[in-house]
Amino acid sequence: MPPEEVRILVVDDERELRRMLKTALSGYGYHVGEAPSGSEGLSQTQLFHPHMVILDLGLPDMDGVEVIRRLREWTKVPIIVLTVREHEDDKIRALDAGADDYVTKPFGMGELMARIRVALRYSDGPDETVIVSGRLTMDLAARRVAIDEKGIKLTLIEYELLKYLALQAGKVVTHRQLLKAVRGPGHPEDAHYLRVYIAQLRHKLEEDPNRPRYIITEPGVGYRFGALDNESPGP
């Protein structure tokens, strides 16, 4: 979708930040709406019909996590949290509530634009049965994974982990979300097993497991499939 067809709603109580984001995003061709509070953000989401919401957590009338929860009751619009809160618990709460990504202030506009592009690219989720990312091909119907067209043998849990991450491509997935998806709701604290499975997957998929391109670590929070649009994502 070209930028001129995309509407982005900025929900933040800082007028100067809203003005700066509106100027910057408009310069890229996006249509930008503004809301100074959580309640106004909820209303504007219904009226403005944004393709993306950029949301602060420290709003004057309600916590941003509550805004996320209310939005997720009826919309799947991508939500990028933009906030000064740096604690891992805040990130996890926002992501578990349904946010797609998390950027802390101060931030670089280049980083934010890259995250916007990734979130918009996958906003509807891939509905095809074959997912292709670089050298990796995943045929969901055949349950087959290949690197450079050479089949890779995965265990059931490794396959389910990769499939869940790939179907959430571009989004940060928390440890809890991944464990619930592949092991069920009774294993919320088995994060150490998750690290083992991810390490095994990386050794099978990545050219350099220490500099992964397909399964990117979000420290203290979880993982992301197909990180930002750069050639050298971190581990």
N, C-alpha and C positions, 0 to 999 in steps of 0.2 A: 504494500500500500504506500503510495507516494506521500511525503510529508504534508502536502497541501490538502490531503483528504483526512488527515489525522487530527483529532481534537484531544488536547491534554488539559486536565483540570489540576490546578495547583491549590492544595489546601494547606495554608500556613498563616499564622497570625502576624508574621513579620511583613509589614507592607513593603519594605525595601527589598526583601528577598523575593517576594511575589513579583515586584516590578522588574527585578533583574532577570528572573527566570522567564517572565513573559517576553522581555526584550530579546533574550538569547534564543529561546525556543521559536519565537516568531521569525527570527533571523534565519532559522533553518527551514522555515516554511510551515511550521505547525500552527494550528489554531489553538489559542490558550484561553482557558477560563480561570477565574480566581474565586477562592472562598476563604474568609478569615477565621472560620471556626468549624468545628466538627458538624454541628447541625446544618450549617450552610453548605458544607461539603456534601452531606447526604442529599440535601435538596437539589443542589446543582448537578449531582450525578444523575438525578432523574430528569432534570430539565435540559442539561447541556449534552447528555449522552456521550460522555468522553470515551475515547479508545484507551485511555490510560489515566490513572490518578497518581499524582505525586503528593505524598501525605507526610506532614509533620506529626510526631507523637505528642508533643507538648502543646496541646490546643487549649484555649481558655475555658471552654465549656465542657469538654469531655476528653478522656484519654484517646489517643489515636488508635490504640488497639481495639477499643470499643467501636470506633468508626469502621475499622476493618471487619470486625465481626458482623456488624449490621449490613455492610455492603455485601458480604459473602452470603447473606441470607437470600439474596435475589440476583446478584450479578457476579460474573467471572472476570470483569474488567481488570486488567493488570494493575497492580498497586506497587509502586516503589516508595518505600519509606525513606524520608530525608530528614534526619534529626541529629541533634547534638548528643543523644544518648549513645554511649559507646559500650556499655556493659553487655556481655554475651546473653544474659538473661533477658534483656530488653529485645535483642535481636530475635531470640528464640520465641518469645511471646508473640512478637509481631508476625513472624513467619508461620508459627503454628496457627495463628488466627486467620491466616490466608494471604498475607503479603507475598509478593513474588520476588522482591529484592529489597536490599537495605543499603543505604549510603549514608555515611556520617558526615556531619558538618565539622570543619570546613571541607569543601569538596572541590574537585577540579571539574570544570564543565565538560572537558573531553571524556572523563570517566562516566559522568552522568549520561551524556549522549550515547555512549557505547552501550550502557545498560538499557537505555530506552529502546535503542534499535533491537537489541536481543529480545527484550520483553515483547515488543510489538511483533517481531518475526514469529514468535511462538505463541501469540496470544490466544489463538483458537486451538492450539495443540495439534500435533501431526495426526491426521486421520488416515494417512496411507498405511499400508501393511508393511512397507519397506522403508526403513530409516537409513539414510546415508549421511555420514559425517566424515569428511576427509577420506582416510583409507578404510574406515570402518563401515560395514554394511550389516544391518540387522533386519532379517526377514521374520516378521512377527507371525505370519501364517505358518511358515515352515519351522519356526523356532530355531533358526539358523543364524549364527554370527560369523562373520568373515572379516579378515584383514587382508587387503589387496586380493580379494576373491578367494583366499585360502581359508577354509573352515577352521574355526576355533572351538575346541571342546570346553564347555562350561558346565559346572555343577548346576543343579536346579536353583539353589539360592543365588549363585553368581548370575545366572541368567535373569532371574526375577529382579535382582538389584539393578542390573544394567537396563532392563526393559523399563522399570519404573523411572529411573533417572532420565532415560532417553525420551520417554513420553512427557516428562516435565522439563524438556530441554530449555535452557536459558533461565530456569528458576532455581533459587536456593531451596534445597530440600533438607529439612532438619533430620538429626539422628532419629528422633522419635517417629517422624513420618515414615522414614525408610524402614525402621524396624517393624512398625505396625503393618506396613504394606507387605513385607516379605516373611514375617514370622508371626503376625497376628498381634492383637492388643495385649497379650499376656507377657510380652517381653520388652517393656519400655526401657529397662535399664541395661540391656545387653550391648552397650555401645562398644565394649572391647571386642566382642565377636564381629561387630560391623567393621571395625578397623582391619581385622584379619581378612574378611571377605573382600573388602575394597583393595587391600594390598595384593591379594591373589588375582583379582580382576585386572589390576594395573599391569602385573607381570605378564598376563596373557595378551593384553590389548595394546599397551603403550610401547613406543620405540624406546623411551627412557622413562621407566617407572618413577624416577626421582623428579622428573619434570613432565608430569602428565598433561595431556591435551584433552582427553575425553572425560575423565572424572577428576574434577578440581575440588580441592579441600577449601571449605569456608571455615577457618579456625574456630573451634569451640562451638560451632553451629551445625554444620552438616556438609553437604556436597552439592556440586552443580555439574550438570552434563554440558559439554561444549561451552567452555567459559566465554569470556568476552572476545570480541573480534581482534585478537592480536596473535602474533606468531609464537610468543614465548610466555604462556601463562605460567603462574607459579604453582608449586606443589600444593 
